[in-house]
């Protein structure tokens, strides 16, 4: 009887725990989803002194919150760059990584090069590497957004033509399209749903995604809401213009392919030639790395290569 009673109690406890989990887990998951949605939203209104007062989403302050507040607050260029790149990090983390990479690059350069100028160049390269990586991620995300944006305009136009309100159409775009277009429309949809005026939500949208197409879209919607007109037709025309601009941009990339390839070849040729000469005549190349004059020549060559590559990129870059 005692064994049967113990088994009964254990089984009843297990069943009770399973039922309790089944009842609580869905609610907890729903709360976490709501928290994630609320964290994507920021509200801005005027404070007592007339200055803009922000009710911002909770962000990760990183390992050193004070460092992030001093050098990378929520209104800083670094914080905006992180938001536009879509990377889940904080300004203080980027600053710490920049300092750490700068120290590592300096130590590595001191092991191989005796020229102090090379140490300074290595430290600067390590310091700016995280920022350059964030800019690369932002450019990749912006290109993907611009490619998806015409589809979002078409979906908005079809939803409005079907009788939905503009705000509801934005919610449909947020649900149907993948990132990053869906995420950005979701932020604007949630902002105006939670009380931010549509004009302010669209202005925030154009700040988060600094694209010419987005500015056209925001301007067209705001003018239509003030003066009236067929918004679905306006969005159709805008989507057509964006697609035509991309078509011209691809044609320009075809015509400038020779210049870009030339830049890559000129950038890689000295390094490849140095490696080949190192295998052919190691004694001759050893002087370049052991003598002070060789160190100065290497540093000068690196700087001139970087300047030449940037110059070529500027020449072949055509705004469309």
N, C-alpha and C positions, 0 to 999 in steps of 0.2 A: 504493500500500500504506500509506503514511504517513497519507494522508487517511482511508482506511478504518479504520486503527487509532485515529485520533483520534475518529472518529464512534462507534466501538464503545465506547471508554472513556467518552465523554460520555453515550451512551445507557445504558450500564451504571450510571454514577453516578446518573443520573436515576431509573432503575428501583430502585436500591438505596435512594435517598432516599425514594421513594414507599412502598416496602415498610417501611422503618424508621418512617416517619410513621404508616402504617396500623397498625403493631404498638404504637407508643408512645402515640398520641393517645387511643385508648379508655381506656387505663390512667390517663393524666393527667386526662381528664375525670371518670373515676370517683373519683380522689383529690380533685378539686376539689369534687365533689358531697358526698363524705364530710366534707371540711373544712367545707363550708357547714352540714351537719347537726350537726357537732360544735360549731360556733360558736353554734348555737342552744340549747346545753345548758349548764346550770350544775349543779354538784354541791356540796352543803353537808354538812359533817360537823364534829365537834368537834375542836378543836386540842388541843395539850398542856395549855394553861391552862384548858380547858373552854369557851373562847369559840368561837362558830361560825367554822369555817374554810371558805372558799369556793374551789372550783376552777372559776372562771368562764370563760365563753367569751371569746375574744379580741375586744375591741371597738376601734373606731377612736377614738384619743385626740384627733383633731382637730388643728388647726394649733398649738395651745398646750396640750400635755398637762398642764403644771404648773397652768395656770389651771383646767383641767377637774378636776384632783384637789383643788384648794383649794375651789372653789365648786360643783362638780358631780360628785362622786365617784359610784361605781357604786351606792351606797346612798342617794343624795340624791333629793329629790323631783323635781328636774329630770331626772335620768337615768330615773327611773321614768315620768315623763310622756312622755319621748321613746320609751321602749319601748312604752307603751300607745298612743301615737299611730301607731306603725308607720312613723315617718319615719326614713330612714337618715341619721342625723347624730350628732353628739356634743355633750356639754354645753359644751365649750370653744367649739365653732362657734356655738352658740346665744348664748353670752355675748358673743363677739366681734361677732356680728350685732346684738345688742342695743345694745352700746356704739356701733357705727357708725351705726345708725339714730337713736340718741339725738343724736349729734353732727349728723347731717344735718338732723333735724327742728329742732334749735335754730338752725342756720344759716339754714334757710329761713324760720323764724319771725322771725328778726332782720332779714331782708330786707324783710318786709312789715309787721311789728308792732313798735312801739317800747316795748311794755309788758314789763318783766322777768318779771312773773307769767306772761305768755303763753309766754315762753321756757322757764320751768320746766315748765309744763304740756306743751309740745311735747316737751321732753326726756324727761319721764316717759312720754308716749305712745309715743315711739320706743323707749324701753327695754323696755316691756312688750309691744310688738307681737309679737315672736317667740313669747313665752310664750302670748299669747292665740291665736296661730295654731296652736300645738301643742295647746292645749286644744280648739280647734275641730276639728282633725284627730282628736283622741282621741274627742270626742263623736260625730263621724261614724262612726268605726270601731266604737265601742261600739254605736251604733244598728244598724249592719249586722250586728254579731255577734249582738245580741239577736234580730234577725229570723231569722237562720240557726240559732240555737241549738235551737229545737224540732225542726227537721229532723235535727240531729245527735243529739238524744235519741231520736228515732224510729229512726234508723239503728243506734244503740247497742242499743236494745231488740230490734230484729229480729235483729241479729247474735247477741246473747245467747240469744234464743229459738231460734236455729238451732243452738246448741251451742258457740259460740265463747266463749273466755274474755274477761273484761272488758278485759284489756290488748290482746288481739287486736282486739276491737271498736273500741277507741280508735284503733288503727292503721288500721282500715278507714275510720273517720270522717276521719282525717287524709288518706287517699288519695283519698277520694271527694268530699269537700266542698271548695268554693273558700275563698279567704281572706275574712275573717280567722279563721273557725272552724277550717278545716283546718290553718292554721299553728299556732294555739294548741294544738289537740289533738296535732299533730305534736311540739311542744315537750314536752308532758307524756308522750307515748308514748316519745320518745327518752330523757327523763330517767329514767323507770323502767326502760327497757331497758338503760341504761348503769349501773345500780346504785342509783339513788335509790329509796328505799321509795315505794310507791304513795301512802301518806298524805302524805308530803312533796311528792311531785310534784303531787298535787291541791291541797295548800295553796298551792304556788307558782302554780298555775293560777288560784286564787281571788284571789291578790294581783295577778297580771298583768291580770286582767279583773275589776275590782271591781264586779260586777253581783250583784243580789239573786238572780237565777235561777241564777247559777254557784254562789253560796254554798249555795242549796238543793240543787243537784246534788251538790256535794262532801259536804255533810252527810248526804244520803241514801245515797250510796255508802259512806261510812265507817261509818255505823250498820249498813247491811246486811251489810258484811263482818264486823262484830263480833257481830251478833245473828242473822244469817241472814234469809231471806225471799226473795220472788220479785223479783229486781232488775229484770227486764224490765217487770213490772207497775208497779213504782215509777216507772220512767222514763217509761212511757206516761202515768201520771197526772200526772207533773211536766210533760211536754210539753203535756198538755191545759190545765193551770193556766197555763202561760206563754202559750199562745195566747189563752186567755180574758182574761188580763191585758192583752194587746195589743189585744184587741177593746174592752175598757173604755177603754184609753188613747186609742184613736182616737175613741171617742165623746166623751171629755172634750175632745179637741182641736177637735171640731166645736162644742161648746158654748162654748169659750173663743176661737173664731175672731174674734168681734166685738171682744173686748178686745185681742187681738194686732194686729188691723188698726188699731184706734184708736191704739195705741202707735206703729205705723209712720207713721201720718198725722201725729200730733203731733210726731214726731221730724223728719219731712221738711218740715213746713209752714213753719217759720221760714226755713230755707235757701231754699226755693222762693220764698217771699215776698220775701226779700232780693234774689234774682236778678231777679225781676220788677220790683221798685222801682228796681234799678240800671239797667234798660233804660228805665223810664218817666221817672225823674228822677235822672240821674247826679250832678248837683251836690249834691242833698240827701243821697245815700248816700255821697258822697266824704267828708263830714265824719265819718261813722262810722268810717272807716278812717284818717283823718289826725289827728283830735283824740285826746288822751289819754283823755278821758272816753268816747269811742266805743270805744277799745280795751278799757277796763274793762267796758263794757256787753257787748261781744262775748264776752269771756272769761267773764263771769257767765252770759250766756245759754247758752254751750256747757256749762258745768258744770251748770246747772239742767236743761238738756235731757237730759244723761246721767243725772242723778239721777232725773228723772221717768220716763225709759224703764226704768231698772232697777226702780223702784218698781212700774210697771205690770207688768213681767215677774214680779215677786215675787207680785203680787196674783193673776195669772191662772195661776200655776204650781201645779198640783195633783199631789201624789205619788200614784201608783197602785201 
